């Protein structure tokens, strides 16, 4: 299957994580905290700090602009699926060339376990074939459907009669085996099952293990195909699952991918060459992300199959990263319906989360961008931003947490370059003070009504900031004495 290009989701997500306050572990707030006093005991510094935080939160809306360049990740390049299939023997020895007589490869023979035969009416046939290229071993499981001999531990016919016409007595229910390629350092394992104990086999499971030169690494490819009465062996049969694993020299998993049918028809695509699939991936130290130690992702998509190459239409997507600096991030692009599917002219949400390392002053960051999708949900343009929410928690410093929400004056597609509208902000300080503001983001800055608690005294101001968050005007508004206690931060030990 061919690689798919629909915009770079990985790069866009990474840029989104770096937007606004995520530029570093010691944030703008920590830098402001080191300049002057903290909390309500120094109101000028409090206002200045508040303006910087609010300005950064508004600036974080610029992360939405990065979504204009998002791309889907690659789907697995499974190559020629037919090369992964192995035909199981059906009442015949595998045609593998002239068989050499060796102690490791015995002639075909029948065998059964007494308890297995009595309880499950099951017997086995063991076959082995070899030549100078490969060795193939098969175990075939049969269900006996005839009448029992008086001695239930024996078959009702002589061995010669049974082996002459085995299909008169038994039905093949499953087959499993392996092929070891002597010159290619490759092993294939296969298993086929008769799901209805009638007719032929209905489902194939094929696994290919290929070692790199010197066995410094290996790849494992697995394909599952459903098709009644042997139809799964048809070269045109669509798989229902494909899995790929890349192993290191120590047997550790370096990369893993899996694509599975998602609409219940047990095939990637139907007679109309379309279908629903899910795609999962885990990779350690991805080449295009030097700061990432592990990436995992999950995506649901609609597949379109054609001789020239397959393609995907994104339905929803999410990923998570473990970074080498100790932080962890998560990103998702989901519809708001119960199935999370992205639909034209419907609502959706882009979410980004960061869990910071132990040495960082910040504890966590959470942002949600609410969107109204355009006519092409799979394309990251033409969508409108209808609002966003941000929350930041600190482990150290004057603040315990801050949260803000923003609603644009008009649905913004990111073309304006600046987001104008209504913003609310709330912050709780480690010394017990708290603040809440409601106001407007204007073309020249921010104008908001401030209501806070300082040393148990409630105070109100009307504040005006410039575009950089610097206070321009401060006007008191009817302060009221009241005793309030804000929640205290529980610092980690």
C-alpha positions in Angstrom: 0.0 0.0 0.0 1.2 3.5 -0.8 2.1 6.2 1.6 -0.5 8.8 2.3 0.0 12.6 2.3 -2.7 14.8 3.8 -0.7 17.4 5.8 1.9 16.8 8.5 0.1 16.0 11.7 3.2 15.2 13.6 5.0 18.5 12.8 1.8 20.5 13.4 1.2 18.9 16.7 4.7 19.5 17.8 4.4 23.1 16.9 1.2 23.3 18.8 2.8 22.0 21.9 5.5 24.7 21.6 2.9 27.6 21.3 2.4 30.1 24.1 3.5 29.0 27.5 5.0 25.7 26.4 8.2 27.4 25.2 10.2 26.1 28.2 10.1 24.4 31.5 10.6 27.6 33.4 7.8 29.7 31.9 7.3 33.4 31.4 5.5 33.4 34.8 8.6 31.9 36.5 10.7 34.6 35.0 8.3 37.3 36.1 8.2 35.8 39.6 12.0 36.2 39.9 11.9 39.9 39.0 9.7 41.2 41.8 7.6 40.1 44.7 4.7 37.7 44.4 1.0 37.5 45.1 -1.2 40.1 46.6 1.4 41.8 48.8 2.7 43.7 45.7 -0.2 44.7 43.6 1.8 46.3 40.7 3.7 43.1 40.2 0.5 41.1 40.5 -1.1 43.1 37.8 2.0 43.0 35.6 2.2 39.2 36.0 -1.5 38.8 35.3 -1.1 40.7 32.1 1.8 38.6 30.9 -0.1 35.4 31.6 -3.3 36.6 29.9 -1.3 37.9 26.9 0.4 34.5 26.5 -2.9 32.7 26.7 -4.3 34.8 23.9 -1.1 34.2 22.0 -1.6 30.4 22.4 -4.5 30.8 20.0 -1.8 31.1 17.4 -1.4 27.4 17.8 -4.6 27.1 15.8 -2.8 28.6 12.9 -0.4 25.7 13.0 -3.3 23.4 12.3 -3.5 24.8 8.8 -0.4 22.6 7.9 -1.4 19.3 9.5 -0.8 16.0 7.8 -1.9 12.5 8.4 0.9 10.0 9.3 2.0 7.3 6.9 -0.1 4.2 6.7 2.0 0.9 6.8 3.6 0.1 3.5 2.7 -3.6 3.5 4.2 -4.3 0.1 2.9 -7.4 -1.7 0.4 -9.0 0.6 0.4 -12.2 -1.5 4.0 -12.8 -0.6 3.0 -13.2 3.1 0.5 -16.0 2.4 1.2 -19.7 2.5 -1.1 -22.3 1.0 -2.0 -25.0 3.6 -2.0 -28.6 2.4 -5.5 -30.1 1.9 -5.4 -33.9 2.1 -2.2 -34.0 0.3 1.5 -33.6 1.0 2.8 -30.1 0.3 4.3 -30.0 -3.2 7.7 -28.7 -2.3 10.0 -30.5 -4.7 11.7 -33.8 -4.3 11.6 -34.8 -0.6 14.9 -35.8 0.9 14.8 -38.7 3.4 16.2 -37.3 6.6 15.8 -38.0 10.3 14.4 -34.5 10.7 11.6 -34.8 8.1 9.5 -38.0 8.5 6.9 -39.2 5.9 3.3 -38.1 6.5 1.6 -39.9 9.3 -1.7 -39.9 11.3 -1.8 -39.6 15.1 -4.4 -39.0 17.8 -4.5 -38.6 21.6 -7.0 -41.0 23.2 -8.6 -38.4 25.4 -8.7 -35.8 22.6 -10.3 -38.3 20.2 -12.9 -39.5 22.7 -13.8 -36.0 24.0 -13.5 -33.9 20.8 -13.4 -36.6 18.0 -10.2 -34.9 16.8 -7.3 -36.6 15.0 -4.1 -35.1 13.4 -2.0 -35.6 10.4 1.6 -34.6 10.4 3.5 -33.8 7.2 7.0 -32.6 6.5 8.7 -31.7 3.2 12.2 -30.4 2.6 14.6 -29.6 -0.2 17.8 -27.5 -0.5 15.8 -24.3 -0.2 13.4 -24.8 2.8 11.8 -27.1 5.2 8.0 -27.1 5.7 6.2 -28.7 8.5 2.4 -29.0 8.8 0.0 -30.2 11.5 -3.6 -30.7 10.2 -6.5 -31.2 12.7 -9.6 -33.1 11.6 -13.0 -33.8 13.1 -14.1 -37.4 12.9 -17.8 -37.6 11.9 -18.3 -41.4 11.5 -19.5 -44.0 13.9 -17.3 -45.2 16.7 -15.8 -48.7 16.9 -16.8 -50.8 19.8 -13.5 -50.0 21.3 -13.7 -46.2 21.3 -9.9 -45.9 21.3 -9.7 -47.2 17.8 -10.8 -45.9 14.4 -13.7 -47.9 12.6 -11.5 -48.6 9.6 -8.1 -50.1 9.0 -5.3 -47.6 8.5 -5.1 -48.4 4.8 -8.8 -47.9 4.4 -8.7 -44.6 6.3 -5.7 -43.2 4.5 -7.1 -44.2 1.1 -10.3 -42.1 1.6 -9.8 -39.8 4.6 -12.5 -37.4 3.5 -15.0 -40.2 4.0 -14.4 -40.2 7.7 -13.1 -36.7 8.7 -13.5 -33.0 8.1 -10.5 -30.6 8.2 -11.1 -28.1 10.9 -7.7 -26.3 11.1 -4.2 -26.4 9.9 -1.0 -24.9 11.2 2.7 -25.1 10.3 5.9 -23.3 9.4 8.4 -22.9 6.6 12.0 -22.3 7.4 13.9 -20.8 4.4 17.5 -22.1 4.7 19.1 -19.5 2.5 17.0 -16.3 3.2 17.1 -16.4 7.0 13.4 -16.2 7.0 10.6 -18.2 8.8 6.9 -18.3 7.9 4.2 -19.5 10.3 0.6 -20.0 9.3 -2.7 -21.1 10.7 -6.0 -21.7 9.0 -9.3 -22.4 10.6 -12.6 -23.9 9.5 -15.1 -21.7 11.3 -18.3 -23.7 10.6 -16.8 -27.2 10.5 -18.2 -27.6 7.0 -16.7 -27.1 3.5 -13.1 -25.7 3.4 -11.1 -23.5 5.7 -12.4 -20.0 6.2 -9.7 -17.9 7.8 -6.0 -17.6 7.4 -3.4 -16.1 9.8 0.1 -15.8 8.3 3.2 -14.5 10.0 6.6 -13.9 8.4 9.8 -13.4 10.4 12.7 -12.0 8.5 16.1 -11.5 10.0 18.6 -8.8 8.9 22.1 -9.9 8.0 23.9 -11.0 11.2 20.6 -11.1 13.0 21.2 -7.6 14.4 17.5 -6.8 13.8 14.4 -8.5 12.6 10.9 -7.7 11.2 7.7 -9.5 11.8 4.8 -9.1 9.5 1.4 -10.7 10.2 -1.7 -10.7 8.0 -5.1 -12.1 8.7 -7.6 -12.8 5.9 -11.2 -14.0 6.0 -12.8 -15.9 3.1 -15.3 -18.8 3.3 -14.3 -22.2 2.0 -10.8 -21.3 1.0 -11.7 -17.9 -0.5 -9.1 -16.3 1.8 -6.4 -17.8 -0.4 -7.6 -15.7 -3.4 -5.0 -13.1 -4.3 -7.8 -10.5 -4.6 -9.1 -11.2 -1.0 -8.8 -8.0 1.1 -7.1 -8.5 4.5 -8.9 -7.8 7.8 -5.8 -7.1 9.8 -2.1 -6.3 9.1 0.6 -6.0 11.7 4.2 -5.0 11.5 6.9 -5.2 14.2 10.6 -4.2 14.0 12.8 -5.7 16.6 16.3 -4.8 17.8 19.2 -7.1 18.4 18.0 -7.8 22.0 14.5 -8.6 20.8 13.1 -5.2 22.0 10.4 -3.6 19.9 11.6 -0.6 18.0 8.5 0.0 15.9 5.0 -1.5 15.8 2.1 -0.8 13.4 -1.3 -2.4 13.0 -4.2 -1.7 10.7 -7.6 -3.4 11.3 -11.0 -3.5 9.7 -13.4 -1.2 11.6 -16.8 -1.6 10.0 -17.4 -5.3 10.8 -17.2 -6.8 7.3 -13.8 -8.4 8.1 -12.0 -6.7 5.1 -10.1 -3.4 4.6 -12.4 -2.6 1.7 -15.5 -4.1 0.1 -16.7 -4.7 -3.5 -16.8 -0.9 -4.0 -13.2 -0.7 -3.0 -13.8 1.3 0.2 -14.1 0.6 3.9 -13.3 1.7 7.4 -10.0 0.9 9.1 -8.1 1.8 12.3 -4.4 2.4 12.3 -2.1 2.2 15.4 1.6 2.9 15.6 4.3 2.9 18.2 7.9 3.9 17.4 10.9 4.5 19.7 13.2 7.4 18.8 11.5 8.5 15.6 14.0 9.8 13.1 12.1 13.0 12.3 11.6 13.9 16.0 15.0 13.9 17.7 13.5 15.1 21.0 11.0 12.2 21.2 11.9 8.9 22.8 8.5 7.2 22.1 5.6 8.0 19.9 2.2 6.3 19.9 -0.8 7.1 17.8 -4.3 5.9 16.9 -6.3 6.9 13.9 -9.6 5.9 12.3 -10.0 6.4 8.6 -11.9 5.5 5.5 -9.8 3.5 3.0 -10.1 3.8 -0.8 -8.5 1.0 -2.7 -7.3 1.2 -6.3 -4.6 -0.5 -8.4 -2.6 2.6 -8.4 -2.4 2.8 -4.6 -4.6 3.1 -1.6 -5.6 6.3 0.2 -7.1 7.3 3.5 -9.6 9.9 4.5 -9.1 10.9 8.2 -12.0 10.4 10.6 -10.3 11.1 13.9 -6.8 11.0 15.3 -4.9 11.1 18.6 -1.3 10.6 19.7 1.0 10.7 22.7 4.7 11.3 23.1 7.3 10.6 25.7 10.0 13.3 25.4 13.7 12.9 26.2 13.6 15.8 28.6 11.2 13.9 30.8 7.9 15.5 29.7 4.9 13.8 28.2 2.5 15.2 25.6 -0.8 14.2 24.1 -2.7 15.5 21.1 -6.1 14.7 19.6 -8.3 15.8 16.8 -11.8 14.4 17.4 -15.4 15.1 16.4 -17.8 15.9 19.3 -20.3 13.1 18.4 -20.3 9.9 20.4 -18.2 8.1 17.7 -15.6 11.0 17.6 -15.8 11.0 13.8 -15.0 14.3 12.0 -17.9 15.4 9.8 -18.3 18.3 7.4 -19.9 21.4 8.9 -20.0 19.8 12.4 -18.1 20.6 15.6 -14.8 19.2 16.6 -12.1 19.7 19.2 -8.3 19.8 19.1 -6.8 19.0 22.5 -3.2 19.3 23.6 -1.8 18.2 27.0 1.7 18.4 28.5 2.8 16.7 31.7 6.1 18.3 32.8 9.2 16.7 34.2 10.1 16.7 37.9 12.7 19.5 37.4 10.2 21.9 35.7 8.4 24.6 37.7 5.2 23.8 35.8 3.2 20.7 36.5 0.8 20.4 33.6 -0.7 22.3 30.6 -4.1 21.6 29.0 -5.7 23.3 26.0 -8.8 22.6 24.0 -9.6 24.4 20.7 -13.2 24.2 19.7 -13.7 24.2 15.9 -16.6 24.4 13.4 -15.4 22.2 10.5 -15.6 23.2 6.9 -16.8 21.1 4.0 -13.6 19.0 4.0 -12.9 17.7 7.5 -9.8 15.8 6.3 -8.2 19.0 5.2 -6.9 21.4 7.9 -8.2 24.6 6.3 -11.5 26.2 6.0 -12.4 25.4 9.7 -13.4 28.1 12.1 -12.2 28.6 15.7 -15.2 29.1 17.9 -13.3 29.2 21.2 -10.6 27.7 23.3 -9.8 26.9 27.0 -6.4 26.7 28.7 -5.4 25.5 32.2 -1.9 25.6 33.7 -0.8 24.1 37.0 2.4 24.8 38.8 4.5 22.8 41.3 6.6 25.7 42.4 6.3 29.5 42.3 3.7 32.0 43.3 0.8 30.5 41.4 -1.0 27.2 42.1 -3.0 27.2 38.8 -4.4 29.6 36.2 -7.2 29.0 33.7 -8.6 31.0 30.9 -11.2 30.7 28.2 -11.7 32.7 25.0 -14.5 33.2 22.6 -13.7 35.0 19.4 -16.0 37.9 18.4 -16.4 36.1 15.0 -15.6 32.6 14.0 -12.0 32.8 13.0 -10.3 30.7 10.4 -6.8 32.0 11.5 -6.5 34.4 8.6 -6.9 37.5 10.8 -3.5 37.0 12.5 -5.0 38.1 15.9 -7.9 36.8 17.8 -10.4 39.3 19.1 -13.3 38.5 21.5 -14.3 37.8 25.1 -11.8 36.3 27.6 -12.1 35.1 31.2 -9.2 34.4 33.4 -8.8 32.9 36.9 -5.7 32.4 39.1 -5.0 31.0 42.5 -1.8 32.0 44.4 0.2 29.9 46.8 -0.1 32.5 49.5 -4.0 32.2 49.5 -4.7 35.1 47.2 -6.9 34.6 44.1 -8.0 36.6 41.0 -10.7 36.4 38.4 -11.1 38.7 35.4 -13.6 39.1 32.6 -12.9 41.3 29.6 -12.3 41.9 25.9 -9.3 41.3 23.7 -9.1 44.3 21.4 -6.9 45.2 18.4 -4.7 47.3 20.8 -4.5 45.0 23.8 -6.8 43.8 26.6 -9.4 45.5 28.7 -10.8 43.6 31.7 -12.5 43.9 35.0 -10.4 42.5 37.8 -11.8 41.0 41.0 -9.4 39.4 43.5 -8.7 38.5 47.1 -5.6 39.9 48.7 -4.8 39.0 52.3 -8.5 38.2 52.9 -9.6 41.5 51.4 -11.6 41.6 48.2 -10.7 44.3 45.7 -11.8 45.2 42.2 -10.1 47.1 39.4 -10.6 48.0 35.8 -7.4 47.1 34.0 -6.1 47.9 30.5 -3.1 46.2 29.0 -1.2 46.6 25.8 -0.6 43.8 23.3 2.4 42.6 25.3 0.5 42.4 28.5 2.0 45.5 30.1 -0.5 47.5 32.3 -1.5 50.8 30.7 -4.4 51.8 33.1 -5.5 50.7 36.5 -8.7 52.1 38.1 -10.0 50.9 41.5 -13.6 49.8 41.7 -15.5 49.6 45.0 -13.3 47.2 47.1 -15.2 45.2 49.7 -13.6 43.7 52.9 -14.3 40.0 53.3 -12.5 37.1 54.6 -11.8 34.3 52.1 -9.3 31.5 51.9 -8.1 30.1 48.6 -7.0 26.4 48.3 -3.4 25.6 49.1 -1.1 23.7 46.8 0.0 20.3 47.9 3.6 20.3 46.8 5.1 16.8 45.9 7.6 15.5 48.5 
